[in-house]
Amino acid sequence: MNNILSTLKSKKVLLCDGAMGTELQRRGLKVGDCPEEYNLSNSKMIQGIHKDYFDAGSDIVETNTFGANRLRLKFYDLKNRVEEINLAAVNNAMEVRPKDKFIAGSIGPLGELLEPLGNITENYAYDIFSEQAKILEEGGVDFILVETMMAIEEAVIAVKAVVENTFLPVAVSMTFELGKTGLKTPWGVDVQTAVTELTKAGTDIIGSNCGKGFDEMIQVIAEMRKLTTKPILAQSNAGIPELAGGNLYYKESPEIIASKVQELLTSGVNILGGCCGTTPLHIKKMREVLDLFLSNII
């Protein structure tokens, strides 16, 4: 298997998968169930999601481990099954991985606040991130993707935990929204601060995920590209969810995002994918747009 960083140097853009959480909900995840526990009890469902994304054209899929750290798992009385769940998640992705495709080990936020706003110390946070990163490396992922980060302090701790405890490349994506003071995370971190601090911490790939939709993501990536020569990752939500008939739906369909994907590509993105509300159909459309884009620059 080629290293993700060397592959990015030889190819202009790689395609990542779409959402896991909303896709699990679409396929039957029950309210109150732990998504990460499905790696054990519903492995065929998880494998099916990974396979559908690979079949749609993904070069990369993420493990179903966003909340598979001991702090988040304790809410489901699963804090003692961190290793079992993370290893099962990697195996589920490997079971359906085609040759020369990548698996990213997903690591999400801790779900609790760091001191002084909360009770989690930096050392404890570091230990939790280290634990999950080492297990994902043991399982065989190609790189770690620390995602949906909003506080730069937590993101930096996660990066250091990966860099100092594994031999894996690390990508970090933070969530930005456009407000009166510009593009910032809900914790007030601007794009420049994110790029600067994540670079200092040793991040290999910098990016953004989630957010309000593809239009704002285009602005984030354009600003980010001015600040770094590192590979950039973009995984946008399919817009803001709306309620209809008692169900949430995302209004940015595969057809709607096609032109916006083109704009992201021209902005200088290196890994393109989707977040909440995106499906294998969105990824299939992205593949079509990406292949056309690449054919025009070769």
Secondary structure, DSSP 4 states (H G I P E B T S, - for coil): ---HHHHHHHSS-EE----SHHHHHHTTPPTT--GGGHHHHTHHHHHHHHHHHHHHT-SEEE-S-TT-SHHHHGGGT-GGGHHHHHHHHHHHHHHTPPTT-EEEEEE---SSPBTTTSSB-HHHHHHHHHHHHHHHHHHT-SEEEEEEE--HHHHHHHHHHHHHH-SS-EEEEE--EEETTEEE-TT--BHHHHHHHHHHHT-SEEEEEESS-HHHHHHHHHHHHTT--S-EEEEE-SS-EEEETTEEEE---HHHHHHHHHHHHHTT-SEEEE-TT--HHHHHHHHHHHHHHHHHH-
